[in-house]
Structure formats: C-alpha cells, structure tokens
C-alpha cells in the first residue's frame, strides 16, 4: 500500500503533491542538507554551553532534516533503511509541529529577540518539515522494529530535554526566557512545562500515527 492509498487522515498530502515531491527528491535532499547546516549554525551558542557527550540530543530540528535527507537519498539509491525512514518521520513531524507551537504560544518573547523575517522563516520552514515527512508513506513499510527504535530515540531525547538531564540541566531547545522554569503562563503552569507538554503529546501522537500506518499497510498486504 502506498501513501496515496492510505486513508486521508494518514496521508494528508494530495497525490499530485506527493508525486511532485518524489520526482524532485534530490532537490529536497539538497534543501534539507542546507537546512541542516543552517540549523547547526543556529544552535552554535547552545552547543558552546553543552557538554560534548550530549550534543547529539541538542540540535533536534537539524538532525530531523538530516534524517529526511538520508531517507530520501537512500530511497533514490535503492538502499532504503526503515530505521532512517522512521527517524525522519518522527523527527520531522514532531519538530515540525513543536517549533511552530512554541513560536506561536511564546510569540511576544520570540519576536522581542528575533527579527520578523527570521521568525516567519522558522515558522514556515518547520511546517514544511511536516509536509515532507508524508512523502515517506510512499516508499517505507513503517515496520514495527523501526517504529520502536525511533520511539526509543525520541523518548530518550524527551527525557534528557525535560525530565532527567544526564549532564547538567535540561537540554531542550533554548526558549526566549532567562529562566523558562520560572516564567508563569496560565495559572501555575510555566513556559518550560508548556513546552514539555507539547513535546510529550506530540511524541505519543506520532507513535499512534506511525502504528496506525503500519496497521493499514499490513491489512492491505
């Protein structure tokens, strides 16, 4: 079963757009490589304050775009990897939605320190990550072991970002507050808790989404 044959709620991109994206897969690979390079530059200050051992779990969005580039490139080379596909799917959907979520919820704080063009670029480019993730339906089986491995990676990432930091403090993407754990938002809820809640719910939702896709594909076999 291809992505375009899945129920619309599992494959929201129009068939023509899916076909366009896959036809120009190498161009999308190049865009993601460029986005990854920009992302690592964007995280340069956070890297400087983070122990080297934890670096792999700091640049969440750049790693997601790198996984996407690898997923599409391996598919084009007929050397597809279910693990890379699922890391790309989980990462691009999760970070592609989480980043616009915090940008909108904390828009005043972000705009106070971010130029409007950069703010708009971050918002639109991350939504583009979500869209490109749905190309993966067309060439990946969403195998259970690969889904489980991606869930393990992003669960560990969630843990060190918000709940059990391994080295030093939490390693989540920097929020535009000097101390997000102390910034009250609604009632006693802080900016840090809102960001953590969004990341946790998205991880759960993406897992359900991936397993539902696997079930639909298995039923059609």
MISETOR-322058 format. One line per 8 residues: number of its first residue (from 0); their letters; for each residue x, y, z of C-alpha. Coordinates in steps of 0.25 Angstrom, whole numbers. Layout:
BEGIN
NUM = a = X/Y/Z  ...
This chain:
BEGIN
0 = xxxxxxxx = 0/0/0  6/13/-4  4/26/4  -6/31/-6  -15/19/-4  -15/21/11  -27/28/18  -27/43/16
8 = xxxxxxxx = -24/45/31  -12/37/30  -7/42/16  -12/57/16  -3/61/4  -11/62/-9  -6/51/-18  0/61/-28
16 = xxxxxxxx = 8/68/-18  13/54/-13  17/51/-27  24/65/-29  32/63/-16  37/49/-20  40/53/-34  49/65/-29
24 = xxxxxxxx = 54/57/-17  69/61/-20  65/75/-19  58/73/-6  71/65/-1  79/78/-4  69/87/3  70/78/15
32 = xxxxxxxx = 85/78/15  85/93/14  75/94/25  83/84/34  95/93/32  87/105/36  82/98/48  95/94/53
40 = xxxxxxxx = 99/109/52  87/114/59  90/104/71  104/109/72  102/117/85  95/105/91  106/96/87  116/104/94
48 = xxxxxxxx = 109/103/107  106/88/106  116/76/109  120/69/97  114/56/101  100/62/100  102/69/87  94/58/79
56 = xxxxxxxx = 82/62/86  83/77/85  80/81/70  67/74/69  62/80/56  75/80/49  76/65/52  62/63/47
64 = xxxxxxxx = 65/69/34  78/61/33  70/49/35  60/53/24  71/56/14  77/42/17  63/35/16  61/41/2
72 = xxxxxxxx = 75/39/-3  75/24/1  62/22/-5  66/28/-18  79/19/-18  70/7/-15  77/5/-2  65/9/7
80 = xxxxxxxx = 66/8/22  54/6/30  61/12/43  65/24/36  51/26/30  45/25/44  55/34/50  52/44/39
88 = xxxxxxxx = 37/43/40  37/44/55  46/56/55  40/64/44  26/63/49  30/65/64  39/77/62  31/82/50
96 = xxxxxxxx = 19/84/59  26/86/73  34/98/67  22/106/62  15/102/74  25/109/83  27/121/73  12/124/74
104 = xxxxxxxx = 10/122/89  22/130/92  21/139/81  23/152/89  36/147/95  42/141/82  39/154/74  45/162/85
112 = xxxxxxxx = 59/156/81  56/150/67  55/159/54  41/157/48  47/151/35  55/140/43  42/137/51  34/135/39
120 = xxxxxxxx = 45/127/33  45/118/45  30/116/45  29/113/30  41/104/29  37/96/41  23/94/35  30/89/22
128 = xxxxxxxx = 37/79/30  23/73/34  19/73/19  31/66/14  30/55/25  18/50/18  26/46/6  31/35/14
136 = xxxxxxxx = 18/27/13  21/25/-2  33/17/0  34/12/14  27/0/21  27/6/35  32/-7/41  29/-9/56
144 = xxxxxxxx = 44/-11/59  47/3/52  36/10/59  40/4/72  55/9/70  50/23/66  41/24/78  53/20/87
152 = xxxxxxxx = 61/31/81  51/42/83  47/37/96  61/38/101  62/51/95  49/55/102  55/50/115  68/58/115
160 = xxxxxxxx = 61/70/109  51/72/120  51/61/131  64/54/134  76/62/129  88/53/129  99/64/129  96/78/135
168 = xxxxxxxx = 82/84/133  71/81/123  76/80/108  63/85/101  64/95/90  66/109/97  53/117/100  54/132/99
176 = xxxxxxxx = 53/134/114  65/135/124  58/124/133  46/117/126  44/109/138  40/121/146  32/129/135  17/127/139
184 = xxxxxxxx = 8/126/127  -6/120/131  -8/119/146  4/111/152  8/106/138  22/111/133  27/113/119  36/101/122
192 = xxxxxxxx = 24/92/125  16/96/113  28/93/104  30/79/111  15/76/110  15/79/95  27/71/92  21/59/101
200 = xxxxxxxx = 8/59/94  14/60/80  23/48/83  10/40/87  2/45/75  13/42/65  15/28/71  0/25/69
208 = xxxxxxxx = 0/31/55  12/22/51  6/9/57  -7/13/50  0/14/37  7/0/39  -7/-6/42  -13/0/29
216 = xxxxx = -1/-5/21  -2/-19/28  -17/-20/25  -14/-18/10  -3/-28/9
